[in-house]
Amino acid sequence: MPTMSPTEHLGGTNARLHEAALLTRAVENVFRKLIRFLVGRITLVKLQEMIRHIYVEETERKLRDENPGKNVPLTRLALSTGLDTRTLAQVRKRLQLDEVLYRQQFLAELTPESAVVEAWARRIGAAQGKKEREALAQLEYGAEDAGFEALVRGTISTRGITIPSIIQRLVDTNSVAQDKEARTLRLLVDHFSPYLSQDEPSIVNAALSAISNLITTIEHNVGADPAAKLFQRQKWTFRLDPGELEGFRHAMRELLERHEAEAEAAIEPWEQDRYDSSLMTAGVGLYYFEEAPL
């Protein structure tokens, strides 16, 4: 059996240390920006608890996938997480008692309102004549047989979702105009967008949803064959004059708005007419970024 010389061994060690240093700096950069965003919105204690539970759950899932049909021993879980077995036993118990506590799916929270707006806009678009479109653009709410309630029931499963909560989300995102006295809602948009909201929880929810989607793509691409990798690109310059920033922002916004319209048109032919839990969510993301000089 060939042996490794001390020089070769040292070279391999240095390469691993260099790789670890790169990973550490990259993770720190991502975490720093995420934590900067979360300061004042979630306490450090709660964030630590959440990370610990998620890390244990995901580690156990990974180890179980590597050995299907076998239980993951606490000793192996301890080796992978760095936690002692007593702490791991407590975390496991907590996960069993409150299984869905740390499984928030931001897109899933946004989808019901999006489906309602799309169904409503499609109904208006299919109407014959201006008068009929105007009539369909305004719906009554607040009763079992009201037009908005009928629209919601015909579009999504209302299990665990209340009509007032959907209305509030649509109002917060400027998707509808609400007349509380007349108990009517008028549709203002042709598609739902949480980014139209001036409500901070909606903005935060949309932002974390975008981060989650990008990480999902990265996670897939890391282990995928070259032909199966999902499209993931960024284009930027290191040589932008700060004095030209406003003009650059405007040009990039115009570019992204054109791409948004093209993406919407390209996606539409693939959409099913029905809404149910068996259907997937898929799409593309568009965003602008900039970094101030250090």
Buried (B, 14 or more C-beta within 10 A) or exposed (E): EEEEEEEEEEEEEEEEEEEEEEEEEEEEEEEEEEEEBBEEEEEEEEBEBBEBBBBBBEBBEEBEEEEEEEEBEBEBBBEBBEBEEEBBEEBBEBBEEEEEEBEEEBBEBBBBBBBBBBBBBEBBEEBEEEEEBEEBBBBBBBEEEBBBBBBBEEBBEEEEBEBEEBBBBBBBBBBBBBEEEEBBBEBBBBEBBBEBBEBEEBBBBBBBBBBEBEEEBEEEBEEEEEEEEEEEEEEEEEEEEEEEEEEBEEEBEEEBEEEEEEBEEEEEEEEEEEBEEEEEEEEBEEEEEEEEEE
